[in-house]
Amino acid sequence: MSDVNKNDLSWDEWDELQNPPPAETDFDRIVEAALSRRGFLGGVLAFGSAAAALGTLGTAANLMSSTSVQAQEAAASRFAFKPIPIATDATVHVPEGYVWKPLAKWGQPLFSNVPDVDAAKGVSLENSDKVFGENTDGMELFLVGDRQVIAVNHEYVNPEINLPHTEKGVPASADDVKILQNLQGVTVMEVAEGENGWDIVLDSPFNRRIHHNTPMKLSGPAAGSDLVKTEADPNGTDCLGTFNNCGAGKTPWGTYLTCEENFNGYFGTTDATFKLPDDYKRYGIAAETRYAYEKFDERFDVAKNPNEPRRAGYVVEIDPSDASSTPVKRTALGRIKHENAAVVIARDGRVVVYMGDDERGEFLYKFVSSGIYVPGGDTSKLLDEGTLFVAKFAEDGMGEWFALTPESTGMKMDEICVFTRQAASKVGATTMDRPEWVAINPVAIEAYCALTNNSRRGEVKDGKLRANAGGDPMAVDAVNPREKNEYGQIVRWYPENDDHADAKFKWDLFCMAGNPDVHKDDAYAGSSNINSGNMFNSPDGMMFNSTGLLWIQTDGEDSNEGEFAGQGNNQMLAGDPATGRIERFLTGPKGSEVTGMTWSADKRTMFVGIQHPDAPFPDGEGKLPRSTVVAIKREDNALIG
């Protein structure tokens, strides 16, 4: 590590260095799977609910060829914009007839007595918990009375920019660490539209920063367990901070769900003799960290506090309407590298939460509450009491959710909630190509998950197949049909009996990202709804608007070279579930991820996150690159969401 700047690595690269994935040695089984798997273009794709209703798994090409000219023309009206080309520059581009403006930039004040970030000095310790945080990600808008409040995640920091007074952004003091801790977590802020567009409402009673030291409660089966008790919290119910907040969710009762993803990168030790517990390996917890917290804050030194990492990796519920409320970590939803939490109400009123675990070869989950959601009723236990399931996808287009219980796993309930990955491995869940955001169609009973990529899928080296951190093999299969998958795909499922609480489902692939210009006649060209004009790689964030269009955001390779030639910067596209049509709506600045989105209450503004731009965005040449939420509108002020 001496010749590598750890802050320049992605989270996945960091995990690879700290915990090289194990190998699976059953080579004969891999060869058999590779020879017997169905061809990607021959049977795993289907488009639209009509295909599912007929029980078919026909190819996209067959389905599209049978679509009438009239139907195609009608479908065109679903896209109220002219698709845009790729871009490779330093700004945001949207279609003709649309405009964008920054709403919130990292370091921008939430209160009137706080200055904007100083490029040379950064943000002071005193003000670091009073400004819009770093690296915006998942977000949701809430209507509180007649006021609009956005809750937005701040996934991680860029230390070289955040600590300009240090060498390469490496913290040199406890104050440096606290600045980084304060810039991450969640911002809750009131926003309003005026003559000059949308702005933060300074000094709003809703404005709040939630960070790595904010008091929180643990709830659900793991609360009070010996697995989460510490010297500072002998009861195992009170913890501090939320970490690496990636995707998000929104409950029907008006609370925000923020999701802890790569929490492992914050915990380490300065004690070279300390033996890391066995369970750390599955979650990528190592002795060395990215941010040196353990050197200045002993809470993050696992030799002194070995249970502290087990208090992170959860879905955290926040009430955006009450700035004095205490966030709650809902352990019943499992401890994984949560991407987002997509909530839907089942036919009988139970609450269903879909969740992806964003790491190569990990799993797709859902939680089904025991209780029924009653508007206006008590919701305090709905995300504490219920059953956590993990998905198995069959080759024939069917699938099943397997309950993670003491009976099925041989583990106690608190162990299932703390060591969720190990529990899922015990029931033989399907290893997936990095399950990212889940999106639920509001006008059809179906759900989607972005499988962003998996360069290790099917990789055989020296007779050994790559596996996930738990040793579960990552062989090519129907739902993950490509070896060394650097483009990604989007899987869709249809719950049996039109009920999201049902244990069985049908599935297909909505699309396979690819590059048809580089790969002419193989699976890496992508599915038939991918072409030279809309191609992309690494689907990540996904949200539906109210009309049932699926908005797809990317976080992939933007070199615009080699395998990725012609794909340009990361982007946002719209997809029509009924036809499979996908068109490009937005491109981000060079180096950025496009991630997180929500809409204003009147659906006339779309808010989109631009994370970690390399370029001096959005303020222009000579200025700091700043993670930013932008507000997008139609010039005629028509509906956009």
C-alpha atoms as one frame of an Amber mdcrd trajectory, in Angstrom:
protein
   0.000   0.000   0.000   2.978   2.341   0.351   2.942   3.346  -3.324  -0.837
   3.666  -3.563  -2.877   6.629  -2.377  -5.763   4.872  -0.668  -8.022   7.880
  -1.232  -7.734   7.410  -5.004  -9.193   3.899  -4.869 -12.825   3.044  -5.369
 -14.520   1.161  -2.532 -14.412  -2.035  -4.609 -10.707  -1.632  -5.366 -10.099
  -1.042  -1.663 -11.965  -4.218  -0.764 -10.003  -6.198  -3.352  -6.691  -5.035
  -1.874  -7.705  -5.690   1.724  -9.579  -8.947   1.138  -8.669 -10.755  -2.088
 -11.680 -12.914  -2.992 -11.377 -16.642  -2.326 -11.382 -19.252  -5.052 -13.796
 -22.121  -5.633 -11.998 -25.264  -6.712 -14.798 -27.404  -8.170 -13.611 -26.816
 -11.734 -15.617 -29.661 -13.288 -18.886 -28.100 -12.124 -17.904 -24.768 -13.644
 -17.118 -26.300 -17.012 -20.450 -28.114 -17.006 -22.309 -24.915 -16.139 -20.525
 -22.994 -18.872 -21.379 -25.642 -21.476 -24.998 -26.161 -20.452 -26.158 -22.608
 -19.732 -28.766 -21.264 -22.103 -27.497 -18.750 -24.640 -28.083 -15.157 -23.599
 -29.763 -14.172 -26.869 -31.735 -17.388 -27.014 -33.999 -17.276 -24.046 -33.514
 -15.122 -20.994 -34.965 -11.827 -22.164 -38.583 -10.719 -22.196 -40.117  -7.286
 -22.210 -43.193  -5.940 -20.511 -45.876  -7.259 -18.212 -47.659  -8.783 -21.187
 -44.797 -11.205 -21.706 -44.865 -12.198 -18.054 -48.636 -12.610 -18.037 -48.363
 -15.032 -20.958 -45.749 -16.988 -19.045 -43.224 -16.520 -21.851 -39.525 -15.933
 -21.759 -39.238 -14.969 -25.400 -36.354 -12.874 -26.645 -36.514  -9.131 -26.879
 -36.042  -9.344 -30.630 -39.065 -11.621 -31.056 -41.263  -9.479 -28.870 -40.271
  -6.210 -30.507 -40.737  -7.620 -34.004 -44.338  -8.457 -33.150 -45.104  -4.956
 -31.911 -47.321  -3.034 -34.295 -46.238   0.223 -35.889 -49.151   1.920 -34.134
 -48.011   0.644 -30.757 -44.479   1.873 -31.375 -45.762   5.310 -32.311 -47.919
   5.433 -29.187 -44.974   4.390 -27.064 -42.942   7.277 -28.449 -45.232   9.743
 -26.660 -44.075   8.309 -23.309 -40.747  10.086 -23.802 -41.347  13.807 -23.524
 -37.831  14.680 -24.650 -35.472  14.340 -27.591 -32.669  11.931 -26.626 -29.232
  13.490 -26.266 -25.808  12.208 -27.386 -22.967  11.248 -25.082 -20.686  13.909
 -23.611 -17.114  13.882 -22.354 -16.857  17.398 -20.937 -17.110  19.007 -17.511
 -20.777  19.865 -17.160 -24.343  18.544 -17.160 -26.338  18.232 -20.372 -30.125
  17.791 -20.647 -32.427  17.695 -23.693 -33.629  20.661 -25.680 -36.497  22.328
 -23.832 -35.086  21.485 -20.396 -32.882  23.546 -18.081 -30.861  22.770 -14.969
 -29.548  24.772 -12.031 -27.545  23.799  -8.935 -29.681  23.401  -5.818 -27.098
  22.326  -3.233 -23.302  21.957  -3.409 -21.048  20.368  -0.811 -19.870  23.012
   1.611 -22.904  25.209   0.944 -24.367  26.585   4.185 -27.636  25.396   5.696
 -27.675  28.307   8.124 -27.248  32.048   7.564 -24.278  32.549   9.895 -22.127
  29.961   8.082 -19.837  30.844   5.132 -19.545  28.883   1.908 -16.573  26.521
   1.598 -13.185  28.170   1.116 -11.243  26.437  -1.668  -7.896  27.033   0.022
  -8.919  26.249   3.596 -11.856  23.874   3.193 -14.665  23.856   5.768 -13.791
  24.647   9.370 -14.413  22.141  12.132 -16.904  24.538  13.690 -18.996  24.672
  10.515 -18.481  21.154   9.167 -21.822  19.934  10.562 -23.703  23.012   9.346
 -23.119  22.712   5.604 -24.361  20.460   2.825 -22.231  17.315   3.014 -19.964
  15.557   0.535 -20.751  13.133  -2.300 -24.513  13.341  -2.569 -26.323  10.058
  -3.210 -29.850   8.749  -2.550 -32.521  11.317  -1.709 -36.260  11.718  -1.148
 -38.561  14.738  -0.918 -41.185  15.029   1.826 -44.130  17.386   2.035 -44.385
  18.568   5.642 -47.530  20.640   5.773 -47.033  22.996   2.849 -43.217  22.920
   3.078 -40.896  20.752   0.996 -38.069  18.946   2.753 -35.365  16.889   1.057
 -33.361  14.241   2.889 -30.169  13.361   1.008 -27.275  10.998   1.660 -23.571
  11.834   1.720 -21.808   8.598   0.916 -18.149   9.375   1.563 -15.538  12.150
   1.383 -12.730  13.249  -0.926 -10.056  13.974   1.708  -7.599  15.750  -0.560
 -10.281  18.350  -1.290 -11.881  18.303   2.164  -8.590  18.638   4.059  -6.527
  20.918   1.813  -4.105  21.686   4.659  -2.963  18.052   4.945  -0.643  15.933
   2.820  -2.743  14.005   0.288  -5.801  14.376   2.502  -4.470  12.085   5.256
  -5.871  13.237   8.626  -3.168  14.522  10.972  -5.314  15.147  14.050  -8.566
  14.305  15.797  -9.982  17.581  14.429  -9.232  16.481  10.855 -11.031  13.203
  11.497 -14.039  14.984  12.946 -14.296  17.240   9.881 -14.460  14.161   7.665
 -16.984  12.534  10.008 -19.210  15.605   9.901 -19.190  15.902   6.110 -20.715
  12.425   5.714 -24.095  10.977   6.666 -27.324  12.767   5.762 -28.568  16.303
   5.171 -32.191  17.182   5.894 -33.050  20.566   4.384 -36.066  22.613   3.449
 -36.111  23.798  -0.166 -38.315  26.310  -1.944 -38.744  27.659  -5.440 -38.485
  31.397  -6.007 -37.958  33.810  -8.871 -34.408  32.521  -9.367 -35.308  28.851
  -9.108 -34.866  26.388  -6.272 -32.740  27.143  -3.209 -32.082  25.872   0.299
 -34.223  27.642   2.900 -31.560  28.885   5.327 -32.269  28.490   9.040 -35.333
  26.322   8.436 -36.381  24.392  11.579 -36.135  21.241   9.444 -32.495  21.792
   8.469 -30.253  19.222  10.088 -27.000  17.333   9.609 -26.810  13.691  10.667
 -23.225  12.375  10.671 -20.784   9.847  12.116 -21.302  11.031  15.689 -25.076
  11.561  15.756 -26.811   9.600  18.561 -28.934   6.718  17.246 -30.969   3.791
  18.525 -30.596   0.119  17.627 -33.918  -1.685  17.264 -35.138  -5.083  16.184
 -33.726  -8.561  16.956 -30.083  -7.465  17.271 -30.787  -4.657  19.743 -29.439
  -5.654  23.158 -27.502  -8.600  21.737 -24.058  -9.376  23.095 -22.879  -9.024
  19.493 -23.452  -5.248  19.540 -22.645  -4.333  23.133 -19.628  -2.128  23.805
 -18.004  -0.637  26.859 -19.613   2.710  26.038 -22.985   1.034  25.422 -23.287
  -2.020  27.683 -26.990  -2.362  26.837 -26.380  -2.652  23.077 -29.151  -0.212
  22.222 -27.479   3.180  21.793 -24.956   3.876  19.066 -23.356   6.779  17.268
 -23.403   7.632  13.591 -24.479   6.329  10.226 -21.853   5.394   7.650 -21.295
   5.359   3.905 -24.889   6.296   3.179 -25.628   5.163  -0.344 -29.165   4.639
  -1.639 -32.348   5.522   0.155 -36.036   4.803   0.523 -39.263   6.357   1.672
 -41.948   4.836   3.867 -45.690   5.367   3.373 -45.775   6.985   6.821 -43.358
   9.733   5.785 -39.964   8.685   7.084 -36.636   8.465   5.288 -34.640   5.251
   4.997 -30.912   5.827   4.585 -28.773   2.818   3.766 -25.319   2.025   5.120
 -23.163   0.476   2.424 -19.336   0.250   2.603 -19.140   0.748   6.359 -16.143
  -1.592   6.563 -13.762   1.117   5.368 -14.004   3.103   8.611 -12.888   0.475
  11.129  -9.305  -0.672  11.670  -6.603  -0.878  14.298  -3.159   0.376  15.143
  -2.454  -2.844  17.073  -0.406  -5.056  14.756  -0.845  -8.039  17.105  -4.657
  -7.978  17.100  -6.268 -10.971  15.372  -9.320  -9.896  13.414 -12.481 -11.905
  14.244 -13.484 -14.462  11.618 -16.714 -12.684  10.706 -14.831  -9.529   9.643
 -13.589 -11.131   6.435 -17.073 -11.566   4.976 -17.679  -7.827   5.296 -14.222
  -6.655   4.252 -13.142  -5.257   7.624  -9.348  -5.006   7.719  -6.624  -3.582
   9.927  -5.968  -0.584   7.680  -8.599   1.990   6.759  -9.006   4.728   4.202
  -9.471   7.611   6.627  -7.275   6.839   9.672 -10.179   7.203  12.105  -8.689
   4.477  14.299  -5.577   6.581  14.926  -7.480   9.442  16.533 -10.867   8.032
  17.613 -10.672   4.778  19.558 -14.306   3.968  18.794 -13.017   2.900  15.369
 -10.102   0.838  16.716 -11.385  -2.738  16.527  -8.728  -3.979  18.946 -10.386
  -1.814  21.596 -13.971  -2.074  20.304 -14.393  -5.287  18.279 -18.194  -5.040
  18.315 -18.306  -1.509  16.915 -18.333  -2.574  13.207 -21.291  -4.849  13.999
 -23.281  -1.733  14.857 -22.998  -0.508  11.256 -24.384  -1.858   7.972 -28.084
  -1.268   8.565 -31.055   0.624   7.179 -31.582   3.732   9.315 -35.016   5.357
   9.688 -35.117   9.156  10.039 -38.098  11.443  10.642 -37.488  14.475   8.383
 -40.352  16.392   9.959 -38.725  16.511  13.421 -35.138  17.743  13.695 -35.020
  16.637  17.350 -35.915  13.004  16.608 -33.407  10.173  17.073 -32.616   8.039
  13.997 -33.240   4.309  14.401 -31.151   1.471  12.958 -33.586  -1.270  11.903
 -31.588  -4.462  12.423 -34.439  -6.731  11.271 -33.647  -5.586   7.714 -30.237
  -7.217   7.968 -26.619  -6.135   8.084 -25.207  -5.985   4.577 -23.710  -3.367
   2.273 -27.117  -1.861   1.664 -27.619  -0.043  -1.627 -31.182   1.229  -1.166
 -34.468   0.229   0.449 -37.500   0.113  -1.864 -40.780  -0.011   0.063 -44.156
  -1.274  -1.152 -47.368  -2.378   0.582 -48.438  -5.984  -0.015 -52.013  -7.006
  -0.834 -52.823  -7.686   2.804 -51.291  -4.440   4.056 -47.941  -5.797   5.212
 -44.834  -3.744   4.469 -42.312  -5.159   1.986 -38.790  -3.738   1.692 -36.518
  -4.839  -1.169 -32.740  -4.418  -0.696 -29.585  -5.170  -2.675 -26.192  -5.999
  -1.162 -23.684  -4.159  -3.329 -20.671  -6.394  -3.635 -19.598  -8.934  -6.218
 -21.400 -12.214  -5.668 -23.659 -11.034  -2.857 -27.430 -11.313  -2.678 -30.840
  -9.721  -3.174 -33.119  -9.500  -0.114 -36.605  -8.570   0.948 -38.198  -7.996
   4.341 -41.894  -8.649   4.980 -43.382  -7.167   8.132 -45.511  -9.145  10.528
 -47.752  -6.168  11.170 -50.141  -4.360   8.850 -49.641  -0.758   7.813 -52.633
   1.346   8.863 -52.471   5.028   7.794 -52.309   7.096  10.950 -51.603   4.029
  13.080 -48.528   3.003  15.071 -45.615   2.291  12.726 -42.851   2.018  15.323
 -42.534  -1.780  15.084 -43.328  -2.373  11.408 -39.639  -2.539  10.454 -38.644
  -4.437  13.622 -40.963  -7.430  13.476 -41.124  -9.589  10.380 -39.155 -12.002
   8.208 -36.046 -11.381   6.120 -35.802 -13.344   2.849 -33.097 -13.865   0.235
 -33.625 -14.616  -3.462 -32.886 -17.714  -5.502 -33.230 -17.378  -9.285 -33.871
 -20.534 -11.313 -32.755 -21.107 -14.896 -36.356 -21.448 -16.131 -37.371 -17.886
 -15.308 -38.857 -18.708 -11.927 -37.579 -17.689  -8.514 -38.231 -18.020  -4.812
 -37.610 -16.030  -1.647 -36.115 -18.152   1.127 -36.735 -17.117   4.724 -33.722
 -16.513   6.943 -34.850 -18.059  10.208 -33.222 -20.079  12.994 -34.762 -23.200
  11.437 -33.411 -22.538   7.927 -29.964 -21.283   8.936 -29.150 -22.890  12.277
 -28.406 -19.397  13.599 -30.045 -17.337  16.326 -32.123 -14.339  15.267 -29.595
 -11.793  16.476 -26.890 -13.663  14.558 -29.013 -13.601  11.394 -29.425  -9.841
  11.709 -25.734  -9.179  12.379 -24.213 -11.853  10.122 -26.824 -11.681   7.368
 -24.475 -12.610   4.536 -23.480 -15.805   6.305 -27.155 -16.659   6.858 -27.957
 -16.144   3.168 -25.069 -18.374   2.151 -26.456 -21.158   4.346 -29.697 -21.316
   2.330 -27.913 -21.263  -1.040 -28.997 -17.872  -2.351 -28.050 -16.863  -5.893
 -24.810 -14.889  -6.098 -25.522 -11.721  -8.073 -23.527  -9.220 -10.129 -23.475
  -6.493  -7.457 -27.157  -5.843  -6.644 -27.586  -2.075  -6.520 -30.829  -0.056
  -6.442 -34.215  -1.751  -6.469 -37.110   0.147  -8.050 -40.800  -0.767  -7.793
 -43.147   0.105 -10.636 -46.030   2.241  -9.304 -48.371   1.266 -12.153 -47.592
  -2.464 -12.439 -46.833  -5.210  -9.929 -43.191  -5.696 -10.759 -39.791  -4.694
  -9.389 -36.346  -4.135 -10.883 -32.782  -4.410  -9.610 -29.686  -2.925 -11.235
 -26.881  -5.493 -11.340 -24.132  -3.025 -12.021 -21.202  -5.283 -13.026 -19.017
  -8.158 -11.890 -15.609  -8.455 -13.497 -15.036 -11.670 -11.492 -18.114 -13.567
 -12.702 -17.032 -16.876 -14.200 -13.367 -15.920 -13.983 -11.155 -19.005 -13.903
  -7.480 -18.679 -13.088  -5.122 -21.596 -12.516  -8.101 -23.933 -12.500  -9.957
 -21.998  -9.816 -13.196 -20.050 -10.062 -13.666 -16.750  -8.286 -16.120 -16.801
  -5.392 -17.605 -14.179  -3.093 -16.050 -13.437   0.279 -17.973 -16.330   1.794
 -16.781 -18.891  -0.757 -20.067 -19.020  -2.718 -19.196 -19.671  -6.376 -19.867
 -17.019  -9.004 -20.499 -19.304 -11.964 -22.310 -17.965 -15.018 -26.071 -18.539
 -14.776 -29.263 -17.339 -16.430 -29.713 -14.174 -14.380 -25.968 -13.381 -14.491
 -25.262 -14.695 -17.983 -21.883 -13.152 -18.852 -18.367 -13.946 -17.760 -16.273
 -10.963 -16.635 -19.357  -8.789 -16.802 -18.163  -5.171 -16.965 -21.375  -3.757
 -18.454 -24.121  -4.923 -16.071 -27.804  -5.740 -16.503 -31.205  -5.001 -14.994
 -33.284  -7.900 -13.706 -37.048  -7.654 -13.277 -39.430  -9.868 -11.335 -43.177
 -10.337 -11.120 -44.474 -11.572  -7.745 -46.786 -14.554  -7.848 -50.450 -13.745
  -7.257 -49.658 -10.077  -7.885 -48.462  -9.893  -4.282 -45.060  -8.566  -3.267
 -45.281 -10.620  -0.069 -45.532 -13.897  -2.010 -42.598 -16.281  -1.721 -42.419
 -17.014  -5.455 -41.886 -14.889  -8.544 -41.220 -14.957 -12.266 -38.271 -13.044
 -13.614 -36.670 -11.786 -16.809 -33.971  -9.336 -17.829 -35.202  -5.866 -18.746
 -31.910  -5.102 -20.436 -28.287  -6.110 -20.731 -26.003  -3.096 -20.984 -23.238
  -3.436 -23.557 -21.382  -1.952 -26.471 -22.792  -2.936 -29.877 -20.127  -0.874
 -31.645 -17.263  -2.830 -30.103 -19.031  -6.197 -29.849 -21.034  -6.906 -32.979
 -22.485 -10.356 -32.519 -22.060 -11.544 -28.958 -23.594 -11.054 -25.514 -21.340
  -8.091 -24.755 -23.150  -6.056 -27.402 -26.055  -5.944 -24.975 -29.708  -6.805
 -25.410 -31.665  -5.793 -28.505 -32.942  -2.600 -26.859 -29.341  -1.353 -26.597
 -27.941   0.455 -29.634 -25.233   2.924 -30.627 -27.428   5.831 -29.590 -28.328
   4.746 -26.041 -25.567   2.446 -24.848 -24.186   2.660 -21.320 -22.403   0.600
 -18.700 -22.879  -0.096 -14.984 -26.524   0.720 -14.198 -26.691   1.780 -10.564
 -29.386   4.150  -9.302 -32.975   3.573 -10.427 -36.253   5.304  -9.686 -39.724
   5.231 -11.211 -41.666   8.397 -11.802 -45.416   8.546 -11.233 -46.237   7.514
 -14.818 -44.189   4.324 -14.704 -41.041   5.370 -16.580 -37.892   3.809 -15.156
 -35.024   6.295 -14.717 -31.610   4.602 -14.857 -28.440   6.238 -13.531 -24.932
   4.951 -14.194 -21.742   4.683 -12.168 -19.260   3.074 -14.474 -16.215   3.465
 -16.638 -16.147   6.832 -18.409 -12.812   6.472 -20.234 -14.684   6.433 -23.559
 -12.028   4.008 -24.797 -11.666   0.309 -25.547 -14.581  -1.722 -24.224 -16.291
   1.563 -23.317 -15.662   3.487 -26.532 -18.600   5.680 -27.469 -20.248   5.545
 -24.019 -18.915   8.855 -22.722 -19.480  10.201 -19.224 -21.891   8.646 -16.753
 -25.481   9.384 -17.576 -29.185   9.047 -16.810 -31.609   7.325 -19.145 -35.342
   6.647 -19.204 -36.712   3.182 -19.894 -40.250   2.130 -20.786 -41.156  -1.184
 -19.108 -43.920  -1.847 -21.633 -41.727  -1.726 -24.749 -38.150  -1.948 -23.536
 -37.263   1.342 -25.178 -34.390   3.196 -23.471 -33.273   6.764 -24.245 -30.571
   9.029 -22.836 -31.841  12.089 -20.923 -28.805  13.471 -19.069 -25.022  13.285
 -19.069 -22.874  14.216 -16.087 -19.494  15.940 -15.893 -16.300  13.954 -16.400
 -15.441  11.672 -13.496 -18.832  11.931 -11.823 -21.429   9.354 -10.909 -25.046
  10.272 -11.597 -26.901   9.093  -8.521 -29.993   9.792  -6.471 -33.152  11.492
  -7.658 -36.493  12.742  -6.444 -39.238  15.124  -7.562 -40.847  18.276  -6.248
 -44.334  17.945  -4.806 -45.923  19.303  -8.010 -43.817  16.961 -10.212 -42.527
  19.911 -12.253 -38.934  19.632 -11.017 -36.595  16.670 -10.972 -33.702  16.719
  -8.487 -30.636  14.678  -9.526 -27.358  14.029  -7.742 -23.917  14.519  -9.318
 -21.294  12.780  -7.180 -17.469  13.149  -7.148 -16.933  15.131 -10.376 -13.275
  15.304 -11.437 -13.913  18.515 -13.312 -14.474  21.957 -11.702 -18.238  21.465
 -11.529 -20.607  23.278 -11.176 -18.838  26.622 -10.700 -16.514  26.420 -13.694
 -12.835  26.684 -14.499 -10.550  27.347 -11.571 -13.127  26.341  -8.973 -13.425
  23.294  -6.735 -15.148  20.157  -8.043 -18.232  19.927  -5.835 -20.705  17.121
  -5.453 -24.028  18.770  -6.302 -27.772  18.255  -6.424 -29.176  19.876  -9.559
 -32.788  20.908 -10.209 -34.093  20.136 -13.706 -37.220  21.682 -15.196 -38.982
  21.917 -18.522 -38.828  25.392 -20.010 -42.626  25.335 -20.374 -42.936  24.282
 -16.687 -44.863  21.153 -17.651 -44.840  17.997 -15.551 -41.576  16.082 -15.447
 -42.249  13.429 -12.819
